[in-house]
Structure formats: structure tokens, C-alpha cells
Amino acid sequence: MQNFLDILQQGTVRVYNKEMIVLDIEASGVNAEKHSIVSIGAIEFNNPTNQFYEECKVWEGAHIDPQALEVNGFTKEEITDPSKKTEAAITEMFIEWATAIDGDRTLAGQNVSFDRDFIRHAAERAGLNYPFAVRTIDTHTLAYMHMVKANIVPAHEKHRSALNLDAVLNYCGIPDEPEPHNALTGAMSHAEVVSRLLYDKKLLPEFETLDIPWK
């Protein structure tokens, strides 16, 4: 079998398809087993006008953490409103939206394993087929690597990385994420960060006036 260098020298390496699904969810807490999704936001990276956003009520018996609601701005009344869609319903809608995308459906976002696990547990609760892989693209890791390659020491506190989403956004020339957090706004922020860190390019019109600091 030819090794990678042989293939590279022959110029037969295919240009990588930039397809991925940038995902952000808001939840009633941080434990995917006992808390519930309350909203899902997502963007098709290669076609960023293709966006997904839905809100839902928590599943019956789900725990509700008041601190989580402070972050996402939902009230307990809103996330228990019986007229809202169920977590199962919007999870199925998201999976249908995502699997209609032709190409790589790797999930991307800031600490996106959190969002991935909430979708996986929601799918299991609903008896839905979960179509996504374990591997993800984490903007925290992309930013950390970008800083190291630029001889910048990433911020740390309490013996761990301090590159939260706002720190990554600021590094990429973007202001802090608006509060309260919104799943679609979050997905847009993640997508813009991915584009800037991986390709040195702006992606969304909402960020067009904001320069890329290292260019």
C-alpha cells in the first residue's frame, strides 16, 4: 500500500470537503442523563444559510437547575409549557435536518461533546436512531492549537485552560456571546470561529465588519 508521502508527491490527495454541522444546545442543566434539552441551534458549515432552531419543553421528570436558566434566559414556566414541542419531537426534527445534509456530518462547536451527549441521550429517550459519530471538532482545541502555533500562551486558571467561548471569540476578533445565551446565536458564533481558525476567512454576514486579528 502506498504511504501518505507517496500519494502526496503524486498530487492525488483530494481537497477536503469543509462540510460539518455546527451545533449548540441549551439545556435545563449540565447532566445529559437527568437534565433536558430546551433548545437546539445548528448551522450547515458549508452552506451557512441552512440553519436549524427549535425550542421545547423539558421531558417529564427532567431536573431543572436554576443556574442553567440564568444562562439561557428561559423561565421554568416556558420550559414546562404543555403547548411547546417535546424534547423528542425537536430531537427528531434536528436529526432529520442533519441527515438531509449530503456530506460529512461531523459535529463542531465549543466543548461540543456536551451538546453531542445531550442529543444522544435525547435520541435514546425517544427511541430514535442516533446517527452521529463520537469524534467531534472542538473550537476550544482549535483555538488552543492556533495560539500555540503563534507562540501565544493560552490563558489558564486553577491549573486548567481558561479558553471559554468568550475568550475564543475575543481571540478571533468577536465580542462576547450575547446574554442570555441562545442556541442559534451560539451555533453562529462557533461557526464563525471555526472558519477563522481553520481557513482565515469570515463566514457569516453578522460578523463581516469584525476583522480577523492575525490577518
Backbone bond lengths (Angstrom), bond angles and torsions (degrees), N, CA, C in turn:
res aa  C-N    CA-C-N  psi(-1)  N-CA   C-N-CA  omega(-1)  CA-C   N-CA-C  phi
1 M - - - 1.466 - - 1.534 109.56 -
2 Q 1.318 116.49 136.18 1.457 119.88 178.92 1.524 109.83 -66.11
3 N 1.328 115.78 140.19 1.462 117.24 174.91 1.523 109.93 -83.63
4 F 1.303 115.15 172.50 1.466 120.15 -173.80 1.522 112.12 -62.17
5 L 1.346 117.49 -39.28 1.461 120.05 -177.71 1.525 110.97 -65.25
6 D 1.334 116.69 -37.72 1.458 119.22 177.52 1.525 111.23 -62.02
7 I 1.338 115.49 -44.90 1.465 120.31 -179.96 1.524 110.26 -63.58
8 L 1.337 115.81 -41.98 1.459 120.33 -179.25 1.524 110.91 -62.05
9 Q 1.327 116.53 -44.09 1.459 120.61 -178.96 1.526 112.12 -64.07
10 Q 1.325 116.38 -29.04 1.458 119.97 179.76 1.528 112.17 -83.85
11 G 1.333 115.87 -3.74 1.450 120.08 176.72 1.508 114.37 70.23
12 T 1.347 116.15 28.55 1.465 118.91 -176.50 1.521 112.78 -104.28
13 V 1.313 117.38 9.86 1.462 119.60 178.95 1.518 109.23 -76.03
14 R 1.313 117.01 127.61 1.466 121.70 -178.47 1.531 110.38 -74.94
15 V 1.310 117.56 140.77 1.461 121.10 174.32 1.519 108.66 -65.63
16 Y 1.321 116.59 131.15 1.456 120.68 -174.73 1.528 111.66 -69.81
17 N 1.322 114.84 135.40 1.454 121.63 176.03 1.526 108.84 -72.94
18 K 1.313 118.33 125.82 1.461 121.97 -174.59 1.524 112.77 -78.95
19 E 1.310 117.20 12.18 1.455 120.81 -177.35 1.518 111.33 -64.19
20 M 1.309 116.34 137.76 1.455 124.02 169.64 1.522 106.57 -168.41
21 I 1.318 116.22 165.13 1.457 120.93 177.01 1.516 108.03 -112.11
22 V 1.315 116.34 117.98 1.456 121.23 179.68 1.524 107.82 -90.04
23 L 1.332 115.95 122.47 1.460 121.87 -168.37 1.515 112.14 -123.44
24 D 1.326 115.22 142.06 1.467 120.87 171.12 1.524 107.89 -146.21
25 I 1.320 115.90 133.69 1.459 118.52 174.68 1.523 109.11 -123.91
26 E 1.320 115.34 152.90 1.464 121.97 168.18 1.518 106.71 -110.62
27 A 1.325 116.74 144.47 1.453 120.72 -173.03 1.524 110.90 -139.12
28 S 1.328 114.70 170.63 1.469 120.62 179.91 1.519 111.89 -84.93
29 G 1.325 117.20 4.56 1.449 123.57 178.15 1.508 109.13 174.31
30 V 1.320 117.28 -166.80 1.466 120.47 -173.10 1.529 113.72 -109.03
31 N 1.316 118.33 -2.11 1.453 122.25 -179.03 1.523 109.50 -102.14
32 A 1.326 116.40 112.48 1.466 120.24 -174.00 1.513 113.01 -66.56
33 E 1.330 117.70 -18.49 1.456 120.32 -179.67 1.522 112.65 -83.31
34 K 1.334 117.36 -34.51 1.462 118.79 -175.23 1.525 114.00 -112.45
35 H 1.334 117.11 -14.71 1.458 120.37 176.90 1.525 109.96 -101.86
36 S 1.329 116.35 171.73 1.463 121.55 -173.91 1.523 111.16 -122.09
37 I 1.313 115.71 150.20 1.462 120.76 165.85 1.527 108.66 -64.92
38 V 1.335 117.37 141.65 1.462 120.95 171.67 1.524 111.55 -118.98
39 S 1.348 117.11 -17.94 1.473 120.14 173.35 1.519 109.39 -161.50
40 I 1.323 114.72 151.53 1.467 122.19 177.62 1.518 108.71 -128.26
41 G 1.330 115.79 130.31 1.456 121.46 173.67 1.516 109.59 -126.05
42 A 1.316 118.13 139.16 1.460 120.97 -179.04 1.516 111.07 -154.11
43 I 1.323 115.42 154.62 1.461 122.81 -179.93 1.524 108.63 -137.42
44 E 1.318 116.67 136.22 1.458 121.43 170.54 1.524 107.17 -78.31
45 F 1.320 117.13 114.03 1.461 121.03 -171.66 1.516 112.68 -61.03
46 N 1.315 116.80 -40.13 1.460 120.42 -176.24 1.530 112.53 -78.65
47 N 1.330 115.84 -11.95 1.459 122.27 179.21 1.528 107.32 -144.61
48 P 1.333 117.84 72.27 1.465 121.59 -167.51 1.521 115.30 -66.00
49 T 1.325 118.43 -7.71 1.470 118.64 172.51 1.532 110.88 -76.90
50 N 1.329 116.64 -15.23 1.461 121.23 176.43 1.524 108.34 -84.96
51 Q 1.321 116.04 99.07 1.454 121.39 -173.91 1.526 111.04 -123.56
52 F 1.331 114.51 155.87 1.463 120.88 -179.70 1.528 108.76 -129.70
53 Y 1.336 116.56 133.44 1.468 120.06 172.55 1.520 109.60 -151.49
54 E 1.330 115.68 127.24 1.455 121.88 175.49 1.528 109.42 -146.86
55 E 1.336 115.06 148.97 1.463 122.39 174.95 1.525 109.28 -115.50
56 C 1.341 116.60 158.90 1.456 119.80 -179.72 1.521 111.06 -150.48
57 K 1.308 115.13 169.79 1.465 121.37 169.24 1.528 107.87 -87.11
58 V 1.321 116.42 158.97 1.461 120.03 178.47 1.524 110.15 -71.66
59 W 1.330 116.48 154.06 1.457 119.56 176.63 1.528 109.45 -70.79
60 E 1.298 115.93 151.10 1.468 121.13 -175.13 1.533 110.03 -61.94
61 G 1.313 115.56 123.68 1.457 121.36 -178.62 1.510 114.12 96.32
62 A 1.323 117.69 -5.63 1.463 120.45 179.47 1.531 110.41 -66.15
63 H 1.317 115.86 144.84 1.461 120.81 176.39 1.532 108.86 -78.68
64 I 1.317 114.82 150.22 1.467 120.64 178.72 1.520 108.51 -126.13
65 D 1.315 116.61 118.73 1.464 123.12 -179.83 1.531 108.26 -97.46
66 P 1.334 118.49 116.87 1.473 120.55 -179.83 1.524 112.94 -55.70
67 Q 1.333 118.05 -32.68 1.465 120.42 179.51 1.527 111.43 -65.79
68 A 1.331 116.15 -35.04 1.465 119.58 177.67 1.524 110.53 -64.66
69 L 1.336 116.07 -38.60 1.458 119.67 -179.94 1.528 111.13 -68.81
70 E 1.313 117.33 -29.84 1.464 120.36 175.43 1.524 110.25 -63.68
71 V 1.322 116.55 -34.59 1.463 121.27 -179.07 1.521 111.47 -74.51
72 N 1.345 116.76 -46.26 1.470 118.75 -173.29 1.528 114.20 -94.74
73 G 1.333 117.62 -7.15 1.461 120.52 172.81 1.512 115.65 81.49
74 F 1.333 118.51 -2.21 1.453 120.40 176.83 1.524 110.03 -77.25
75 T 1.310 116.00 150.50 1.461 120.55 172.67 1.521 108.93 -97.80
76 K 1.337 115.61 162.03 1.464 119.52 177.96 1.523 110.33 -60.64
77 E 1.330 116.00 -36.10 1.467 120.39 179.64 1.523 110.60 -64.06
78 E 1.329 117.02 -39.71 1.469 120.64 -178.92 1.526 111.84 -67.25
79 I 1.323 117.48 -39.86 1.465 119.01 -175.16 1.530 112.83 -87.77
80 T 1.331 116.55 0.24 1.469 120.07 172.88 1.529 110.93 -118.32
81 D 1.313 116.31 10.62 1.468 121.64 -179.35 1.531 109.54 -64.44
82 P 1.335 118.84 116.18 1.468 120.92 -176.34 1.525 113.98 -63.73
83 S 1.329 117.76 -17.51 1.463 119.97 -179.47 1.528 112.52 -81.86
84 K 1.343 116.94 -11.06 1.465 119.90 -178.88 1.525 110.89 -79.06
85 K 1.330 115.64 158.33 1.455 121.16 174.55 1.531 109.80 -60.50
86 T 1.328 115.81 155.92 1.458 120.38 177.21 1.525 110.16 -82.88
87 E 1.334 115.54 162.81 1.458 120.17 174.33 1.528 109.84 -58.91
88 A 1.336 116.26 -41.53 1.470 120.77 179.36 1.522 111.17 -59.30
89 A 1.326 116.47 -41.64 1.464 120.50 -176.85 1.522 111.55 -65.29
90 I 1.346 117.60 -46.48 1.466 117.76 -176.78 1.525 111.11 -75.45
91 T 1.337 117.34 -26.79 1.456 119.45 174.81 1.523 110.07 -66.33
92 E 1.324 116.69 -42.39 1.462 120.28 176.59 1.527 110.95 -63.73
93 M 1.330 117.23 -40.55 1.457 120.94 177.70 1.523 111.01 -61.84
94 F 1.335 116.04 -42.52 1.464 119.70 179.80 1.517 110.86 -64.65
95 I 1.322 117.35 -45.09 1.462 120.39 -179.95 1.524 110.53 -61.85
96 E 1.319 117.76 -40.95 1.468 120.78 177.80 1.527 110.47 -63.85
97 W 1.327 117.14 -42.77 1.471 121.34 177.87 1.528 110.15 -61.62
98 A 1.332 116.21 -47.40 1.461 120.58 -175.38 1.523 112.26 -67.41
99 T 1.319 117.29 -42.11 1.463 119.71 -176.50 1.526 112.81 -76.38
100 A 1.325 116.44 -8.84 1.468 119.62 173.03 1.523 111.45 -79.87
101 I 1.320 116.89 -11.99 1.459 121.42 178.99 1.521 108.93 -77.67
102 D 1.318 116.04 128.56 1.465 121.85 -177.91 1.516 108.92 -91.12
103 G 1.310 116.51 108.32 1.458 119.79 -179.94 1.513 110.77 138.84
104 D 1.326 114.95 -165.80 1.453 122.06 -179.12 1.529 109.67 -64.80
105 R 1.328 116.77 127.97 1.468 120.94 179.86 1.526 111.33 -112.64
106 T 1.327 116.38 29.91 1.455 119.88 176.26 1.525 109.56 -59.04
107 L 1.330 116.63 135.36 1.456 120.96 -178.64 1.525 110.37 -83.76
108 A 1.330 116.00 138.55 1.461 121.90 -179.80 1.512 109.76 -131.32
109 G 1.340 115.83 152.83 1.453 120.87 177.52 1.518 110.48 159.54
110 Q 1.317 115.85 -179.31 1.458 121.24 178.31 1.528 109.13 -81.72
111 N 1.345 115.76 117.92 1.472 120.80 -175.20 1.529 109.80 49.22
112 V 1.319 115.05 49.55 1.471 121.41 -170.23 1.521 112.71 -69.48
113 S 1.318 118.67 -11.44 1.463 119.45 173.85 1.531 110.55 -61.21
114 F 1.330 116.96 -30.70 1.470 122.13 174.92 1.523 109.91 -60.48
115 D 1.319 116.60 -50.90 1.465 121.87 -178.47 1.525 110.92 -66.95
116 R 1.334 115.71 -42.65 1.467 120.96 178.03 1.529 110.58 -56.52
117 D 1.331 117.05 -45.98 1.460 120.14 -176.74 1.526 112.03 -66.86
118 F 1.325 116.91 -34.46 1.469 118.94 176.85 1.525 110.64 -66.19
119 I 1.330 117.19 -41.62 1.463 119.57 177.48 1.527 109.87 -63.89
120 R 1.325 116.89 -42.19 1.469 120.26 -178.66 1.525 111.11 -62.67
121 H 1.327 117.46 -46.81 1.464 120.32 -179.65 1.530 111.25 -66.78
122 A 1.332 116.59 -37.91 1.470 119.56 177.22 1.519 110.46 -63.17
123 A 1.333 116.69 -40.98 1.459 120.51 178.53 1.528 110.58 -63.98
124 E 1.318 116.90 -41.54 1.466 120.29 178.76 1.527 111.14 -63.43
125 R 1.332 116.89 -42.84 1.472 120.03 179.02 1.526 110.71 -61.87
126 A 1.325 116.39 -33.42 1.467 120.95 -176.55 1.522 112.76 -90.35
127 G 1.332 117.80 -3.82 1.454 120.23 -177.55 1.517 113.07 70.95
128 L 1.333 116.28 30.07 1.462 121.48 -178.50 1.522 110.84 -98.59
129 N 1.320 116.30 151.08 1.451 120.79 173.51 1.525 109.17 -71.73
130 Y 1.330 116.57 128.02 1.467 121.41 179.35 1.523 108.86 -94.93
131 P 1.349 118.39 114.72 1.468 120.16 -169.02 1.529 115.94 -97.45
132 F 1.333 118.31 1.99 1.465 119.45 -170.84 1.526 112.01 -98.88
133 A 1.320 115.19 153.62 1.458 121.56 -178.90 1.529 111.09 -82.36
134 V 1.324 115.40 165.93 1.463 120.95 176.82 1.527 110.44 -71.19
135 R 1.327 117.09 -39.47 1.464 120.30 -176.96 1.526 110.93 -68.03
136 T 1.335 115.32 139.89 1.456 121.65 -179.18 1.527 109.45 -136.37
137 I 1.325 116.06 170.79 1.466 122.22 174.39 1.521 107.27 -112.97
138 D 1.330 116.20 113.78 1.461 122.31 -172.94 1.528 109.83 -102.14
139 T 1.329 117.26 122.04 1.462 120.27 -178.90 1.522 111.80 -65.91
140 H 1.327 117.21 -26.93 1.469 119.18 175.44 1.521 110.14 -60.62
141 T 1.329 116.57 -46.80 1.460 120.87 -179.67 1.524 111.21 -66.00
142 L 1.341 116.46 -41.31 1.468 119.42 177.77 1.527 111.11 -59.71
143 A 1.327 116.85 -44.39 1.464 120.55 -179.31 1.527 111.34 -66.75
144 Y 1.318 116.26 -41.05 1.469 120.58 179.70 1.529 110.13 -60.40
145 M 1.329 115.64 -46.66 1.460 120.08 -179.81 1.530 111.00 -65.52
146 H 1.334 116.86 -41.01 1.463 121.29 179.85 1.523 110.22 -60.28
147 M 1.331 117.00 -42.01 1.461 121.20 179.25 1.524 111.16 -65.58
148 V 1.315 116.13 -46.41 1.463 119.92 -178.75 1.528 110.48 -60.14
149 K 1.327 117.58 -43.43 1.461 121.22 -179.69 1.531 111.53 -66.50
150 A 1.346 116.18 -23.27 1.465 120.67 177.68 1.526 111.87 -94.94
151 N 1.340 116.45 11.78 1.475 122.43 -179.43 1.525 112.30 60.62
152 I 1.314 115.93 33.98 1.469 122.31 174.66 1.521 107.69 -106.33
153 V 1.322 116.49 131.83 1.463 120.34 179.33 1.525 108.75 -83.61
154 P 1.340 118.89 114.75 1.470 120.52 179.15 1.524 111.09 -61.10
155 A 1.326 115.48 144.50 1.464 120.74 -179.12 1.527 110.81 -65.76
156 H 1.332 115.53 141.32 1.456 122.21 176.41 1.525 109.71 -132.29
157 E 1.304 116.74 151.84 1.457 122.59 170.81 1.525 108.34 -150.86
158 K 1.318 115.99 144.58 1.467 121.95 -179.27 1.533 110.90 52.91
159 H 1.334 115.22 40.76 1.469 122.38 175.34 1.530 113.09 64.32
160 R 1.325 117.22 30.10 1.468 119.52 177.49 1.526 109.28 -152.76
161 S 1.314 115.16 164.80 1.463 120.42 -179.37 1.522 111.07 -60.34
162 A 1.329 115.53 139.71 1.464 121.47 177.64 1.521 111.65 -108.54
163 L 1.335 115.93 19.68 1.467 119.70 -177.94 1.528 110.00 -84.40
164 N 1.322 116.05 77.10 1.464 119.36 172.63 1.525 108.91 -78.25
165 L 1.325 116.79 -179.32 1.471 118.95 -175.41 1.520 111.72 -59.29
166 D 1.323 118.27 -43.47 1.463 119.27 -179.18 1.524 111.40 -61.45
167 A 1.339 117.49 -40.17 1.465 120.53 178.87 1.524 110.62 -63.94
168 V 1.328 116.58 -40.39 1.466 120.13 178.65 1.527 110.50 -67.62
169 L 1.329 116.87 -43.27 1.461 120.64 177.16 1.527 110.65 -58.13
170 N 1.318 116.97 -48.29 1.459 121.35 -178.50 1.528 110.88 -61.30
171 Y 1.325 116.94 -40.32 1.463 120.78 177.91 1.531 110.66 -60.55
172 C 1.329 115.79 -33.48 1.464 121.22 -179.52 1.524 113.03 -89.14
173 G 1.337 117.38 6.63 1.461 120.99 176.51 1.511 114.53 86.99
174 I 1.334 117.23 20.03 1.466 122.40 -175.47 1.529 108.96 -118.18
175 P 1.332 118.80 137.40 1.467 120.42 178.05 1.528 112.37 -65.00
176 D 1.323 115.76 168.62 1.462 121.25 178.34 1.523 111.53 -53.61
177 E 1.333 115.90 151.53 1.457 120.74 175.64 1.522 109.59 -62.61
178 P 1.327 118.64 133.34 1.473 120.97 179.89 1.523 111.48 -58.78
179 E 1.323 115.12 148.37 1.462 121.19 176.52 1.519 109.69 -113.03
180 P 1.348 117.64 145.42 1.461 126.85 -5.11 1.522 111.06 -67.48
181 H 1.323 115.38 159.97 1.454 120.14 -177.59 1.531 110.83 -69.30
182 N 1.319 114.73 143.22 1.460 122.51 178.28 1.524 107.40 -126.41
183 A 1.337 116.86 136.41 1.461 120.01 -173.72 1.524 112.71 -62.06
184 L 1.325 118.75 -39.26 1.457 119.76 -179.57 1.521 110.84 -72.82
185 T 1.331 117.34 -41.30 1.463 120.19 175.70 1.522 110.50 -59.87
186 G 1.342 115.57 -39.86 1.459 119.69 177.48 1.515 111.64 -63.01
187 A 1.325 116.89 -45.32 1.466 120.33 179.08 1.523 111.03 -61.47
188 M 1.323 116.92 -39.31 1.461 120.24 177.69 1.526 110.72 -63.66
189 S 1.319 116.61 -41.69 1.470 120.37 178.27 1.518 110.80 -62.50
190 H 1.343 117.01 -45.43 1.460 120.56 179.09 1.527 111.03 -61.07
191 A 1.329 116.46 -43.75 1.462 120.45 -177.87 1.525 111.15 -62.92
192 E 1.322 116.89 -42.96 1.467 120.42 178.91 1.519 111.14 -63.18
193 V 1.325 116.32 -40.38 1.462 121.25 178.25 1.526 110.65 -63.16
194 V 1.332 117.45 -45.66 1.461 120.82 178.88 1.530 110.35 -57.88
195 S 1.321 116.99 -45.46 1.451 121.07 -178.38 1.525 111.49 -62.09
196 R 1.314 116.24 -43.13 1.467 120.03 -178.31 1.528 111.88 -70.41
197 L 1.328 116.86 -42.05 1.460 120.06 -176.73 1.524 112.27 -73.51
198 L 1.322 117.94 -39.33 1.463 120.93 -176.57 1.526 113.18 -86.48
199 Y 1.341 117.06 -36.50 1.466 119.83 -169.76 1.532 114.25 -122.36
200 D 1.347 117.09 -0.73 1.474 120.79 -177.77 1.526 111.64 56.35
201 K 1.329 115.95 33.98 1.465 120.71 -178.10 1.523 111.11 -131.35
202 K 1.325 115.40 147.19 1.458 120.81 171.66 1.527 108.42 -76.82
203 L 1.323 115.83 154.85 1.461 119.28 -175.02 1.523 112.93 -121.99
204 L 1.320 117.18 -49.64 1.459 121.76 -171.03 1.529 111.80 -108.72
205 P 1.340 117.51 144.26 1.469 120.12 -179.02 1.526 113.02 -62.24
206 E 1.323 117.10 -25.35 1.471 120.78 179.59 1.529 112.04 -63.47
207 F 1.330 116.98 -20.72 1.465 120.66 -177.39 1.532 112.35 -115.12
208 E 1.323 116.93 9.72 1.465 121.29 -172.31 1.522 112.85 -60.47
209 T 1.321 117.97 -34.66 1.472 120.44 -176.14 1.529 112.35 -80.22
210 L 1.315 117.72 -5.60 1.475 121.87 -176.51 1.519 109.18 -97.50
211 D 1.320 116.49 117.91 1.457 121.45 -177.06 1.524 111.59 -71.13
212 I 1.337 114.70 152.50 1.463 121.43 172.32 1.528 107.09 -83.90
213 P 1.331 118.39 116.87 1.478 120.97 -169.14 1.525 115.13 -57.99
214 W 1.317 119.21 -34.65 1.462 120.45 -174.27 1.518 112.73 -88.76
215 K 1.342 118.68 1.87 1.459 120.14 178.73 1.523 110.73 -99.92
